[in-house]
Amino acid sequence: MRVMLTSCGLETEQIKEHFLRMLGKESAETKALFIPTAAIDADAIEVLPKCMNDLLKCGIQKENIRVFDLHQNIPVDELETYDVVYLTGGRTSYLLERINDTGFRDSLLTYIRDNGFVIGVSAGSIIFANNLPGNLELLDTKLDVHCEASSYTGKVSFPLIENMKLSNTAAMLIRSIPDETEIIDG
């Protein structure tokens, strides 16, 4: 399992470096699936170029990025041809509805269990926490993004006493080998 949850994507050099380490392969050879489905409001749509630039500034080639808007499922075997899945921000409830209605939920969770790499930004992070019914159940806590300060830094042990909070310069890194979750901020 390799999941990176953020408020603002690859906002800092530290987050970008962790992203590249978790990616585990040369950026120029990386295939990315970019999912802007949550961006249905003007403010979220305005941020989409910045999100796409997150991948480009890491050296991922534009021709290796597929934009996919979740109007249908992607079978697991096709999803596993991508090295990273990038879920943008926007309206969390709409993104979760599309994930569940299209059947993408099962494909995505299998991809994650099979060591696929996912980065979530804002709404793309919240779908993994228990903020809404039908969530992807990766975190057994609520997740608040765009906070003034993160609630934790360093290694995180579950269950948590309070909601998890991420600042705009923080990322939650979830890895299964070793079973480790940590928050980086800065």
N, C-alpha and C positions, 0 to 999 in steps of 0.2 A: 504494500500500500504506500502510495506516494501522493499526498494531498497537501496543497498549500492554500490556506484561506487568508484573504486579505481584505482590507477596506478599499484600497486604491490601486491594486495591482503591483507592478514592479516599480514602486515609488522611490525606493532608495537603492543605492549601490549594494548594500548588505542583502536586501531582499533579492535583487537581481543575481548576486553571486550564489545565494542558496538555491535559487531557481535553476541556474545552470548546473550546479552540483547534483541536484535532485534529478535533473533531466538525464544526466549520465551518458550523453553522446554529443558529438560535434553538432553545433547549432546549424551549420550549413547543410547538414544531412537530415535535420529534424523535420518531421511532418506534423503539422498542428491542425487541430480542428477548433475553429473559432466560432463560438455560439453566442450571438448577440440578442437572443430571443427576449430577454428581460427588458431590453431597451425599447420601451414602447412610449415613453414620455419624452418631451422635447429635451429636458435636461440630460437624461440618460443617452439619448441619441447623439447629443452634442459631444459626449465623452468617448464615443466609439472610436474615433481616430486615435485618441491617446491609448486606448486599450490595444488596438491593432499595432500601434507603435511599440508597445511593450515587447511584443514578439519580434518585431523587426530590429529593434535596438539590441536584442540579444544575438543577432546574427541569423535568425531564421529567415530563409528566403521567401519572398512574397509568393512565388509560384508553389511553395510547399505549404501554404496556409489555405485551408478550405473553410469558407464561411458557410455555416449551416444553421438554419433558423427553426429547427424542430417542428416542422409540419408533418413529419413522419419519424418513425424509429430508424435507427441505424443498427443492423444486426451486429452482435458482438464480434464476429470474425472481421467485419469491415472496420469497426471501431478500433480494434486492436492493431490496425495498420497505422494508426496515429501514435506518435510519441508523447503528445501532450494534448489535453482538452482544456480549452480556455473558456470559462463561463463568465460573461460580463455582468455588470450591474444593471439595475433598473427596478422593475416591479417584481418583487420576490414571489408573490402569490401567482402571478401570470407565468413566470418561469417554472414554478413547481407544478402548476396545472398542465403545462405543455409536456413536461417531463413524464408526468404520470399518465396523461391521456394518450400519448403516442407510444407508450411502452418503452421509452428510452430509459426509464428508471432501472429496469432489470439489466439492460445492456451496460449502462454506466456503472452500476454497482458490481457487475461481473468484471468489467474492465478494471475497476479499482482493486478488487480482490486479486486479480491476476497481475498486479503490480503496475497497472497503467498509471500515468501521471496526470493529475487534474489540478488546475489552478482556478480558484474562484475569486471573483472580485465583487464585493458588496453583496448584492442579491445572490450572486453566484457562490458566495460563501454561506450565506444564511440558510440556503436550502438544505445544508448538511446538519443543521442544529435543530433543536425542537421548538423553534419559534412558531411554526405553523403545523397544522395537521397534514399528514401525508408527506412529511419531510423525509429526507434520505437517511436519517437515523445514524449518522456517523458520530455525532456528538450528543451525549445525553445531558445537554444543558442548552440554555438559550445563548445566542451569540448576538452581541450588539456591535455594529461597525460604525466607523466615523466618530469614534469617541475621543474625548480630549486626551485621555491616557488609557493605556492597556491595563487590564486588571492583573495581569501576571507577566513576568518575563522569565526566561529560562525554562527548565523542565516543568511540565504540568502533570499532576496526578489527578485521576478521576476517582470518585465523583467529586465535583466542585461544589463548594458551599454557595456560591453566587453565580450570576450570569457571567459568561466570558465576555470581555470587552477588548476590542482591538482599536488602536488609534490608526490614523491614516498612514503612519510610517511603520506599522507592525505587520507581521505575518505569523500565522499558526502553521507549523510544519508537523504533519502527521505521517509517521513512517511505521511500517510494521516490522522491519528488520533493522535493528532491534525494535521491539515494540516501544516506540518513543514518540511523545508529543512535546513540542517546545514552542515558545513564543519568542520571536526575535523582534526587537524594536529599536529603531535608531536610524 
